[in-house]
Amino acid sequence: MNTPLLNYYEAIERASADMLNAARAGDWDMVVKLEGACGLLISQLKQAARGETLQPGDAQARTRIMQRILLRDAEIRHLAEPWLEQIDGMLAGRPRTLH
């Protein structure tokens, strides 16, 4: 049985998987929306962590979850680079080129 803290980590992991799927589909509005949801979950996790600690088995599960989240985050960042460059170009007044 998972502790409430581990449940938060798992919810964040699910949101990160959804973010990656949205990024792969090029749905950056959804990525931003899910990023906000992750931020809320992280805030709730921090609050919950003040009164609870993870058991050793849960701590190992948390480590595995965090590794998966970090791998997804890296892929999302890689996928976002062209999109961010396009936005930077628009903000700088450079015309968008079609390829």
N, C-alpha and C positions, 0 to 999 in steps of 0.2 A: 504494500500500500504506500502510495506516495504521500509525502508531507506537503502541506500547503506551499511551502517555498519551492519545492521541486515542481509543483504544478505551475507556478509562475514561469519557471525556466522552460517548461515544456510548451506553455502558451506562447512565449517569446520565440521559441524554436519554430512553432507552427507558423507564426506571423512572418518569420524570416524566410521560410519556405514559400509562402504565398508571395512575398516581395520578390523573390528570385523568379518565380513563375511569371509575375507581372513584368519584371525587367526583361526576361527572355522574349515576352510577347511585345515589348516596346510600349507597354501601358504605363508611362511614367506618372500619370496622374494617380493611378492606383498604387504605385510604389510609394509616392509621397503620402498618400492616405494611410497606407499600412505602416509607414515609418512613424507616423503620428500615433498609431495604435501601439506600436512597439514602445514608443516613449512613455505612453501612459502605463503600460505593463511594467516597464522598468521602474517607474516611479512607485508603483504599487509594491513591486518586489522589494525595493529599498525600504519602504515603510514596514513591510511584513518582516524583513530580516532583522529589524531592531529588536524584536522580541523572540526570535527563534533561531536555532542553529540546525544545520544539516547533520544527519547521522552519517557515519563513514560511507556506507553504501550509497546514500543519496549524494554525498560529495563527489564520489566517483562518477555517478550518473550526470551530475552537473558539469563536470569536466568534459565528458563526452558531448553533452549538449552544446556547451560553449564552443568546443572545437568545430562542430558542424555549423553553428551560427557564424563563426568567424570565416569559415570557408565560403559560405553563401555570401557573406558580406563582401568578401574579396571579389567574387564573381559579379555581384551587383555593381560594385564600383567599376570593374572592368567594362561591363556592358554600358554603364552610364557615361563613360568618358566621351564618346562621340556626341551624345545628347547634350552634355554640359558644354562642350566646345561650341556646339551650334547655338546654345543660349548665350554664351559669352560673345559670340560673333554678332548676334542680334542686338545685344546690349551695347556693343561697341559701334554699332551702325554699319557693320560689314554686311554686304548682301549675301544671302544664302545661295550656295551653289548646289546645283542638282547633279548627282552622279548616277 
